[in-house]
Structures are given as C-alpha cells and as structure tokens.
Amino acid sequence: MGDTTRVTATVRNETTWRDAIHELAAFERPSASDGERRAAEWIAARLPTLVGIKQAVNDLGHTSQLLQRFGPEFRVFVGLEELSFPMLAVGATGLMNAVGNLAPRKIARLCEAVASGALSEGRALHFELFELNRAVFWDTNPIPVKYMMKRLGLIAENEHRLPMLPADKSLADRLDAVLERAKLEPVSLRAAAT
C-alpha cells in the first residue's frame, strides 16, 4: 500500500492491534492507484480477522475483487453514494453514506429492493437518488449535506469546524434546486427526532 492510500480499521471486542483477533472492519479511502488496488491481498496478509470494509473507491471491479477474495460472508459497505445500486447488486451488504441522512426511507427501499432481487425497482431508485448522491460531493464533505439537512429541518444549525465554512450562495442555490427536484420536504426537528 502506498502512502496515498489510507486504510483505517476498527477493532471490536479487543483493545489493541496486537490483540486484534476477533472482528475487524476497515475503511478504504478513494485515493488508491491501480497498483495499490491490490489491497485485497495486502489486507488478507496483514489483517486475517477482517470481516468487512467500507468501500469508498470509485471502482466497481475492486468491490468484486474484495468479494471474490474474501467470500460471501465478507461485508462490503458502500461508501460512495453514486455507486450504491451497482455495489449492492454485486453483493455489498449495505450503505454508509451521507444521503442516508437526507432520504433514509428511499435509501432503505433501495437496499430492500436489491436484497429481494427487485432490480428494476432498485435501478429506478438509483436514478431517483442519483443527483442527490452527486450533490453531496459538490464541495468538501460535509458542507453540502449539512446545508441540505438544515434546509430540511433535520439539524438546528449549519455549523462546521474550521477551516470549513457553510455553503456559499452559489452552492446553496444549486443544492436548493436539487432538494426541490428530489421532492424532499422539510420536517420539524421534533418530528425528525421521533
């Protein structure tokens, strides 16, 4: 693995890397080059207790390689919104993405459709979500999603840690248009909490 790819891992049931003999899950970031995409073998050699990975690499073939290398019990979680449907269709377990904060029911329906084999429904939901999935990357994460969550009434404040700032007017206007086309309705914070 080169220095541009970061694989971070979370160990469950253990407190140190040395003792990491139980379940291990990793997150692969999207900066891997083709040579570094040998991550499946790298991970297998160094992390034999790995049970899953959040896949945020824009490479459907890499997802297939992971599933082929580690077998059907291995859990791949989609970490790149616009590839949710295709990754689920080839065997990903679920999603870890920002759009789930904006359209949780639609995301759940997408997962359920693919899991039940209703690929036509899953494909239709993929295209309903596609612009929203892309919009969350129009600026540094979480700037777009926090703006949209505030507009939808899901969060009280659109706060960011420096050096990030809230969406500027140009981005806000584009995101408002996406929310309108996606037909996402504002909710009250009280209703969102229940």
LOTIGU-250718 format. One record per atom (N, C-alpha, C, CB): residue in three letters; x, y, z. Coordinates in steps of 0.2 Angstrom, whole numbers, padded with zeros to 4 digits, always signed. Glycine has a CB too. Layout:
REM LOTIGU-250718
ALAXYZ
...
***
This chain:
REM LOTIGU-250718
MET+0004-0006+0000
MET+0000+0000+0000
MET+0004+0006+0000
MET-0005+0000+0006
GLY+0003+0011-0005
GLY+0007+0017-0005
GLY+0005+0022+0000
GLY+0007+0020-0012
ASP+0008+0027+0000
ASP+0007+0032+0005
ASP+0001+0036+0004
ASP+0012+0037+0007
THR-0002+0035-0002
THR-0008+0039-0004
THR-0015+0035-0002
THR-0008+0041-0011
THR-0014+0029-0001
THR-0020+0025+0002
THR-0020+0025+0009
THR-0020+0018-0002
ARG-0025+0026+0012
ARG-0026+0025+0019
ARG-0031+0020+0021
ARG-0027+0032+0023
VAL-0029+0015+0025
VAL-0034+0010+0027
VAL-0034+0011+0034
VAL-0032+0003+0025
THR-0040+0013+0037
THR-0040+0013+0044
THR-0045+0007+0046
THR-0043+0020+0047
ALA-0044+0005+0052
ALA-0048-0001+0054
ALA-0051+0000+0061
ALA-0043-0007+0054
THR-0056-0003+0062
THR-0060-0003+0069
THR-0060-0010+0071
THR-0067+0000+0068
VAL-0057-0010+0077
VAL-0057-0017+0081
VAL-0063-0017+0086
VAL-0050-0018+0084
ARG-0067-0023+0085
ARG-0072-0024+0090
ARG-0070-0030+0095
ARG-0079-0025+0087
ASN-0072-0029+0101
ASN-0070-0035+0106
ASN-0063-0035+0108
ASN-0072-0041+0103
GLU-0059-0030+0106
GLU-0052-0030+0108
GLU-0050-0023+0109
GLU-0047-0034+0103
THR-0044-0022+0113
THR-0042-0015+0114
THR-0035-0013+0111
THR-0041-0015+0121
THR-0032-0018+0108
THR-0025-0016+0105
THR-0025-0020+0098
THR-0019-0018+0109
TRP-0021-0017+0094
TRP-0020-0020+0087
TRP-0016-0027+0088
TRP-0015-0016+0083
ARG-0012-0028+0093
ARG-0008-0034+0094
ARG-0013-0040+0096
ARG-0003-0033+0099
ASP-0019-0038+0099
ASP-0024-0042+0101
ASP-0030-0043+0097
ASP-0026-0041+0108
ALA-0029-0040+0091
ALA-0035-0040+0086
ALA-0036-0046+0083
ALA-0034-0034+0081
ILE-0039-0051+0086
ILE-0040-0057+0084
ILE-0047-0059+0082
ILE-0037-0063+0088
HIS-0052-0054+0084
HIS-0059-0055+0083
HIS-0061-0051+0076
HIS-0063-0053+0089
GLU-0067-0048+0077
GLU-0069-0045+0071
GLU-0066-0038+0070
GLU-0077-0044+0072
LEU-0064-0037+0063
LEU-0061-0031+0061
LEU-0064-0029+0055
LEU-0053-0033+0060
ALA-0065-0022+0055
ALA-0068-0019+0049
ALA-0064-0013+0047
ALA-0076-0017+0050
ALA-0063-0012+0041
ALA-0059-0007+0038
ALA-0062-0002+0034
ALA-0053-0010+0035
PHE-0059+0004+0032
PHE-0062+0009+0028
PHE-0057+0010+0023
PHE-0065+0015+0032
GLU-0058+0009+0017
GLU-0053+0011+0012
GLU-0055+0018+0008
GLU-0052+0006+0006
ARG-0050+0022+0008
ARG-0052+0029+0005
ARG-0050+0029-0002
ARG-0047+0034+0009
PRO-0053+0034-0006
PRO-0053+0033-0013
PRO-0047+0036-0017
PRO-0059+0037-0016
SER-0041+0036-0014
SER-0035+0038-0017
SER-0031+0033-0020
SER-0032+0043-0012
ALA-0033+0027-0020
ALA-0029+0021-0022
ALA-0027+0021-0029
ALA-0032+0015-0020
SER-0021+0020-0031
SER-0019+0020-0038
SER-0020+0012-0040
SER-0012+0022-0040
ASP-0020+0011-0047
ASP-0021+0004-0049
ASP-0016-0001-0045
ASP-0020+0004-0056
GLY-0010+0001-0045
GLY-0005-0003-0041
GLY-0007-0005-0034
GLY+0002-0001-0042
GLU-0010+0000-0031
GLU-0012+0000-0024
GLU-0018-0004-0023
GLU-0013+0006-0021
ARG-0022-0005-0029
ARG-0028-0009-0028
ARG-0027-0016-0027
ARG-0032-0008-0035
ARG-0021-0018-0026
ARG-0020-0025-0024
ARG-0022-0025-0016
ARG-0013-0027-0025
ALA-0026-0021-0014
ALA-0027-0020-0007
ALA-0030-0027-0004
ALA-0032-0015-0006
ALA-0034-0030-0008
ALA-0037-0037-0005
ALA-0032-0041-0003
ALA-0041-0040-0011
GLU-0026-0042-0007
GLU-0021-0047-0005
GLU-0017-0044+0001
GLU-0016-0048-0010
TRP-0016-0037+0001
TRP-0012-0034+0006
TRP-0016-0034+0013
TRP-0012-0026+0005
ILE-0023-0033+0013
ILE-0027-0034+0019
ILE-0027-0041+0021
ILE-0034-0031+0017
ALA-0028-0046+0017
ALA-0028-0053+0018
ALA-0022-0055+0022
ALA-0029-0057+0012
ALA-0016-0053+0020
ALA-0010-0055+0023
ALA-0009-0051+0029
ALA-0004-0053+0018
ARG-0011-0045+0030
ARG-0010-0042+0037
ARG-0015-0042+0042
ARG-0008-0035+0035
LEU-0021-0042+0039
LEU-0027-0042+0044
LEU-0031-0048+0043
LEU-0031-0036+0042
PRO-0029-0054+0045
PRO-0033-0060+0044
PRO-0040-0061+0047
PRO-0029-0066+0046
THR-0041-0056+0052
THR-0048-0057+0055
THR-0053-0052+0052
THR-0047-0056+0063
LEU-0051-0049+0047
LEU-0055-0044+0044
LEU-0062-0047+0042
LEU-0052-0041+0037
VAL-0067-0043+0044
VAL-0074-0046+0042
VAL-0078-0041+0037
VAL-0078-0047+0048
GLY-0075-0035+0036
GLY-0079-0030+0032
GLY-0075-0024+0031
GLY-0085-0029+0035
ILE-0077-0020+0026
ILE-0074-0014+0024
ILE-0079-0009+0021
ILE-0069-0016+0018
LYS-0078-0003+0022
LYS-0082+0002+0019
LYS-0078+0004+0013
LYS-0083+0009+0024
GLN-0081+0003+0007
GLN-0078+0004+0001
GLN-0080+0011-0002
GLN-0080-0002-0004
ALA-0075+0015-0002
ALA-0076+0022-0005
ALA-0072+0023-0011
ALA-0075+0027+0001
VAL-0070+0018-0014
VAL-0066+0018-0020
VAL-0071+0018-0026
VAL-0061+0013-0021
ASN-0070+0023-0031
ASN-0074+0023-0037
ASN-0072+0018-0042
ASN-0074+0030-0040
ASP-0073+0011-0040
ASP-0071+0006-0044
ASP-0075+0000-0042
ASP-0063+0004-0043
LEU-0080-0002-0046
LEU-0084-0007-0045
LEU-0080-0014-0046
LEU-0090-0007-0050
GLY-0075-0014-0050
GLY-0071-0020-0051
GLY-0068-0022-0044
GLY-0066-0019-0056
HIS-0066-0017-0041
HIS-0062-0018-0034
HIS-0067-0021-0029
HIS-0059-0011-0032
THR-0073-0019-0029
THR-0078-0022-0025
THR-0079-0029-0026
THR-0085-0018-0025
SER-0079-0031-0033
SER-0080-0038-0035
SER-0074-0042-0033
SER-0081-0038-0042
GLN-0068-0039-0033
GLN-0062-0042-0031
GLN-0062-0044-0024
GLN-0055-0038-0033
LEU-0064-0039-0020
LEU-0064-0040-0012
LEU-0069-0046-0011
LEU-0067-0033-0009
LEU-0075-0045-0014
LEU-0080-0051-0013
LEU-0078-0057-0015
LEU-0087-0049-0016
GLN-0074-0058-0021
GLN-0071-0064-0023
GLN-0066-0067-0019
GLN-0069-0063-0030
ARG-0062-0062-0016
ARG-0056-0064-0012
ARG-0058-0067-0005
ARG-0051-0058-0011
PHE-0063-0063-0002
PHE-0064-0064+0005
PHE-0071-0069+0006
PHE-0066-0058+0008
GLY-0075-0070+0000
GLY-0080-0074+0001
GLY-0087-0071+0002
GLY-0079-0080+0005
PRO-0092-0075+0002
PRO-0099-0072+0003
PRO-0101-0069+0010
PRO-0104-0077+0001
GLU-0097-0071+0015
GLU-0098-0069+0022
GLU-0095-0062+0023
GLU-0096-0074+0027
PHE-0090-0060+0019
PHE-0087-0054+0019
PHE-0092-0048+0018
PHE-0081-0053+0015
ARG-0091-0043+0022
ARG-0096-0037+0022
ARG-0093-0031+0019
ARG-0099-0035+0029
VAL-0095-0029+0013
VAL-0093-0023+0010
VAL-0099-0018+0011
VAL-0092-0024+0002
PHE-0097-0012+0013
PHE-0102-0007+0014
PHE-0100-0001+0009
PHE-0102-0004+0021
VAL-0105+0001+0005
VAL-0104+0006+0000
VAL-0103+0013+0004
VAL-0111+0006-0004
GLY-0098+0016+0002
GLY-0096+0022+0005
GLY-0096+0028+0000
GLY-0089+0022+0008
LEU-0098+0026-0006
LEU-0098+0031-0012
LEU-0105+0031-0015
LEU-0092+0030-0017
GLU-0109+0036-0013
GLU-0116+0036-0014
GLU-0118+0034-0021
GLU-0118+0043-0013
GLU-0115+0037-0026
GLU-0117+0036-0033
GLU-0116+0029-0035
GLU-0114+0041-0038
LEU-0112+0025-0032
LEU-0112+0018-0033
LEU-0116+0013-0029
LEU-0104+0016-0033
SER-0120+0016-0025
SER-0124+0012-0021
SER-0128+0006-0024
SER-0130+0016-0017
PHE-0132+0007-0029
PHE-0135+0002-0033
PHE-0131-0003-0036
PHE-0140+0005-0038
PRO-0126-0001-0040
PRO-0122-0006-0043
PRO-0118-0011-0038
PRO-0117-0003-0048
MET-0115-0007-0032
MET-0111-0011-0027
MET-0116-0016-0024
MET-0108-0006-0022
LEU-0122-0014-0022
LEU-0127-0018-0019
LEU-0128-0024-0024
LEU-0133-0014-0017
ALA-0129-0023-0030
ALA-0131-0028-0035
ALA-0126-0033-0036
ALA-0132-0025-0042
VAL-0119-0031-0034
VAL-0114-0036-0035
VAL-0112-0040-0028
VAL-0108-0033-0038
GLY-0116-0037-0023
GLY-0115-0041-0016
GLY-0113-0037-0010
GLY-0110-0046-0017
ALA-0113-0030-0011
ALA-0112-0026-0005
ALA-0117-0027+0000
ALA-0111-0019-0007
THR-0116-0027+0007
THR-0120-0028+0012
THR-0125-0023+0014
THR-0116-0030+0018
GLY-0122-0016+0013
GLY-0126-0011+0015
GLY-0123-0004+0013
GLY-0128-0011+0022
LEU-0125+0001+0016
LEU-0123+0008+0014
LEU-0120+0011+0021
LEU-0128+0012+0011
MET-0115+0015+0020
MET-0113+0020+0025
MET-0112+0027+0021
MET-0106+0018+0029
ASN-0117+0031+0020
ASN-0117+0037+0016
ASN-0121+0042+0019
ASN-0119+0035+0009
ALA-0119+0048+0017
ALA-0122+0055+0019
ALA-0129+0055+0017
ALA-0118+0060+0016
VAL-0131+0053+0011
VAL-0138+0054+0008
VAL-0143+0050+0013
VAL-0138+0051+0001
GLY-0141+0045+0016
GLY-0145+0042+0021
GLY-0148+0047+0026
GLY-0141+0036+0025
ASN-0144+0052+0028
ASN-0147+0057+0032
ASN-0152+0061+0029
ASN-0141+0062+0034
LEU-0152+0062+0022
LEU-0157+0066+0019
LEU-0163+0062+0016
LEU-0154+0069+0013
ALA-0162+0056+0014
ALA-0168+0052+0012
ALA-0167+0045+0014
ALA-0167+0052+0004
PRO-0168+0044+0021
PRO-0167+0037+0024
PRO-0172+0032+0021
PRO-0168+0038+0031
ARG-0178+0034+0020
ARG-0183+0029+0018
ARG-0182+0027+0011
ARG-0190+0032+0018
LYS-0180+0031+0006
LYS-0178+0030+0000
LYS-0172+0025-0001
LYS-0177+0036-0005
ILE-0167+0027+0004
ILE-0161+0023+0004
ILE-0162+0016+0007
ILE-0155+0026+0009
ALA-0167+0015+0012
ALA-0169+0009+0014
ALA-0173+0005+0009
ALA-0173+0010+0020
ARG-0177+0008+0005
ARG-0181+0005+0000
ARG-0176+0002-0006
ARG-0186+0009-0004
LEU-0171+0006-0007
LEU-0165+0004-0012
LEU-0162-0003-0010
LEU-0160+0009-0013
CYS-0160-0003-0003
CYS-0157-0009-0001
CYS-0161-0015-0001
CYS-0154-0007+0007
GLU-0168-0013+0001
GLU-0173-0019+0002
GLU-0174-0022-0005
GLU-0179-0017+0005
ALA-0175-0017-0010
ALA-0176-0019-0017
ALA-0171-0024-0020
ALA-0177-0013-0022
VAL-0164-0022-0019
VAL-0159-0026-0021
VAL-0158-0032-0018
VAL-0152-0022-0021
ALA-0159-0032-0011
ALA-0159-0038-0007
ALA-0164-0043-0009
ALA-0159-0037+0000
SER-0170-0041-0011
SER-0175-0045-0013
SER-0175-0047-0020
SER-0182-0042-0011
GLY-0170-0045-0024
GLY-0170-0046-0031
GLY-0174-0042-0036
GLY-0172-0053-0032
ALA-0177-0037-0033
ALA-0181-0032-0037
ALA-0177-0027-0040
ALA-0187-0029-0032
LEU-0173-0029-0045
LEU-0168-0025-0048
LEU-0170-0019-0052
LEU-0163-0029-0052
SER-0176-0020-0055
SER-0179-0014-0059
SER-0181-0009-0054
SER-0185-0017-0062
GLU-0184-0011-0048
GLU-0186-0006-0043
GLU-0179-0002-0040
GLU-0190-0009-0037
GLY-0174-0006-0039
GLY-0168-0004-0036
GLY-0165+0001-0041
GLY-0163-0009-0035
ARG-0165-0001-0048
ARG-0162+0004-0053
ARG-0166+0010-0053
ARG-0162+0000-0060
ALA-0173+0010-0053
ALA-0177+0016-0053
ALA-0175+0021-0047
ALA-0184+0014-0053
LEU-0174+0018-0041
LEU-0172+0022-0035
LEU-0165+0025-0036
LEU-0173+0017-0029
HIS-0161+0021-0039
HIS-0154+0023-0040
HIS-0155+0030-0044
HIS-0150+0018-0044
PHE-0159+0030-0049
PHE-0159+0036-0053
PHE-0163+0042-0050
PHE-0162+0034-0060
GLU-0168+0040-0046
GLU-0171+0045-0042
GLU-0166+0048-0037
GLU-0177+0042-0038
LEU-0161+0045-0034
LEU-0157+0047-0029
LEU-0150+0050-0033
LEU-0155+0042-0025
PHE-0149+0049-0039
PHE-0143+0050-0042
PHE-0140+0057-0042
PHE-0143+0048-0050
GLU-0145+0062-0043
GLU-0142+0069-0042
GLU-0141+0071-0035
GLU-0148+0074-0045
LEU-0145+0068-0031
LEU-0144+0070-0024
LEU-0137+0066-0021
LEU-0149+0067-0019
ASN-0136+0060-0024
ASN-0130+0057-0022
ASN-0123+0061-0025
ASN-0130+0050-0025
ARG-0124+0064-0030
ARG-0118+0068-0033
ARG-0118+0074-0030
ARG-0119+0069-0041
ALA-0123+0077-0028
ALA-0123+0084-0025
ALA-0119+0084-0018
ALA-0130+0086-0024
VAL-0119+0079-0014
VAL-0116+0079-0008
VAL-0108+0080-0009
VAL-0117+0073-0004
PHE-0106+0079-0015
PHE-0099+0080-0017
PHE-0097+0086-0021
PHE-0096+0074-0021
TRP-0102+0091-0021
TRP-0101+0097-0025
TRP-0096+0102-0021
TRP-0107+0101-0026
ASP-0095+0100-0015
ASP-0090+0104-0011
ASP-0087+0099-0006
ASP-0093+0110-0007
THR-0083+0101-0001
THR-0080+0096+0004
THR-0085+0094+0008
THR-0074+0100+0008
ASN-0085+0087+0009
ASN-0090+0084+0014
ASN-0088+0087+0021
ASN-0089+0076+0014
PRO-0092+0089+0025
PRO-0100+0088+0025
PRO-0103+0095+0023
PRO-0102+0086+0031
ILE-0100+0099+0020
ILE-0103+0106+0018
ILE-0110+0105+0015
ILE-0099+0110+0014
PRO-0110+0101+0009
PRO-0117+0101+0005
PRO-0122+0097+0010
PRO-0116+0097-0001
VAL-0120+0092+0013
VAL-0125+0088+0016
VAL-0128+0092+0023
VAL-0123+0081+0019
LYS-0123+0095+0026
LYS-0126+0099+0032
LYS-0130+0105+0029
LYS-0120+0102+0036
TYR-0129+0108+0024
TYR-0133+0113+0021
TYR-0140+0110+0020
TYR-0130+0116+0015
MET-0140+0105+0016
MET-0147+0102+0015
MET-0151+0099+0021
MET-0146+0096+0010
MET-0147+0096+0026
MET-0150+0094+0032
MET-0153+0100+0036
MET-0145+0091+0037
LYS-0150+0106+0036
LYS-0153+0112+0039
LYS-0159+0114+0035
LYS-0147+0118+0039
ARG-0159+0114+0029
ARG-0164+0116+0024
ARG-0170+0112+0026
ARG-0162+0116+0017
LEU-0169+0105+0027
LEU-0174+0101+0028
LEU-0177+0100+0035
LEU-0172+0094+0026
GLY-0173+0104+0039
GLY-0175+0104+0046
GLY-0173+0099+0051
GLY-0183+0105+0047
LEU-0168+0095+0048
LEU-0165+0089+0051
LEU-0160+0091+0057
LEU-0162+0084+0047
ILE-0157+0097+0056
ILE-0152+0099+0061
ILE-0154+0107+0062
ILE-0145+0099+0058
ALA-0152+0109+0068
ALA-0154+0116+0070
ALA-0149+0121+0067
ALA-0154+0116+0078
GLU-0143+0119+0067
GLU-0138+0124+0065
GLU-0133+0121+0059
GLU-0133+0126+0071
ASN-0131+0125+0055
ASN-0127+0123+0049
ASN-0120+0125+0052
ASN-0129+0126+0043
GLU-0117+0121+0057
GLU-0110+0123+0059
GLU-0105+0118+0056
GLU-0110+0122+0067
HIS-0099+0121+0056
HIS-0093+0117+0053
HIS-0087+0119+0057
HIS-0092+0119+0046
ARG-0083+0114+0058
ARG-0076+0115+0061
ARG-0072+0119+0055
ARG-0073+0109+0063
LEU-0068+0124+0058
LEU-0063+0127+0053
LEU-0058+0122+0051
LEU-0060+0133+0057
PRO-0056+0123+0045
PRO-0057+0128+0040
PRO-0063+0128+0036
PRO-0050+0129+0036
MET-0067+0123+0037
MET-0073+0123+0033
MET-0078+0128+0035
MET-0076+0116+0033
LEU-0082+0131+0030
LEU-0087+0136+0031
LEU-0093+0133+0028
LEU-0085+0143+0028
PRO-0099+0136+0030
PRO-0105+0134+0027
PRO-0105+0135+0019
PRO-0111+0138+0030
ALA-0110+0132+0016
ALA-0111+0133+0008
ALA-0112+0141+0007
ALA-0117+0129+0006
ASP-0108+0143+0001
ASP-0109+0149-0001
ASP-0116+0150-0005
ASP-0103+0152-0006
LYS-0118+0156-0007
LYS-0124+0157-0010
LYS-0125+0153-0017
LYS-0125+0164-0012
SER-0119+0153-0021
SER-0120+0149-0027
SER-0121+0141-0026
SER-0113+0150-0031
LEU-0117+0139-0021
LEU-0118+0131-0019
LEU-0125+0130-0016
LEU-0113+0129-0015
ALA-0127+0135-0012
ALA-0134+0134-0008
ALA-0139+0134-0014
ALA-0135+0140-0003
ASP-0139+0139-0019
ASP-0144+0139-0024
ASP-0144+0132-0028
ASP-0143+0145-0029
ARG-0139+0130-0029
ARG-0138+0123-0033
ARG-0141+0118-0029
ARG-0131+0121-0035
LEU-0140+0118-0022
LEU-0142+0112-0018
LEU-0150+0113-0017
LEU-0139+0113-0011
ASP-0152+0119-0016
ASP-0159+0120-0015
ASP-0163+0117-0021
ASP-0161+0128-0015
ALA-0160+0118-0027
ALA-0163+0116-0033
ALA-0164+0108-0033
ALA-0160+0118-0040
VAL-0158+0105-0031
VAL-0158+0098-0030
VAL-0163+0095-0025
VAL-0151+0095-0028
LEU-0164+0099-0020
LEU-0169+0097-0015
LEU-0176+0097-0018
LEU-0169+0101-0008
GLU-0177+0102-0022
GLU-0184+0103-0025
GLU-0185+0098-0030
GLU-0184+0110-0028
ARG-0180+0096-0034
ARG-0181+0091-0039
ARG-0182+0084-0036
ARG-0175+0091-0044
ALA-0178+0083-0030
ALA-0179+0077-0026
ALA-0185+0076-0022
ALA-0173+0076-0022
LYS-0189+0082-0022
LYS-0196+0082-0019
LYS-0195+0080-0011
LYS-0200+0077-0022
LEU-0189+0082-0008
LEU-0188+0081-0001
LEU-0191+0087+0003
LEU-0181+0080+0001
GLU-0196+0085+0007
GLU-0199+0090+0011
GLU-0196+0092+0018
GLU-0207+0088+0012
PRO-0196+0098+0020
PRO-0194+0100+0026
PRO-0198+0097+0032
PRO-0194+0107+0027
VAL-0195+0095+0037
VAL-0198+0092+0043
VAL-0196+0096+0049
VAL-0196+0084+0044
SER-0200+0096+0054
SER-0198+0099+0061
SER-0193+0095+0064
SER-0205+0100+0065
LEU-0189+0098+0068
LEU-0184+0095+0072
LEU-0187+0090+0077
LEU-0179+0099+0076
ARG-0193+0091+0080
ARG-0196+0087+0084
ARG-0198+0081+0081
ARG-0202+0091+0088
ALA-0201+0082+0075
ALA-0204+0076+0071
ALA-0198+0071+0069
ALA-0208+0078+0065
ALA-0192+0075+0067
ALA-0186+0071+0065
ALA-0183+0067+0070
ALA-0181+0076+0062
ALA-0184+0069+0077
ALA-0182+0065+0082
ALA-0186+0059+0084
ALA-0181+0070+0088
THR-0192+0059+0082
THR-0196+0053+0084
THR-0196+0047+0078
THR-0203+0055+0085
***
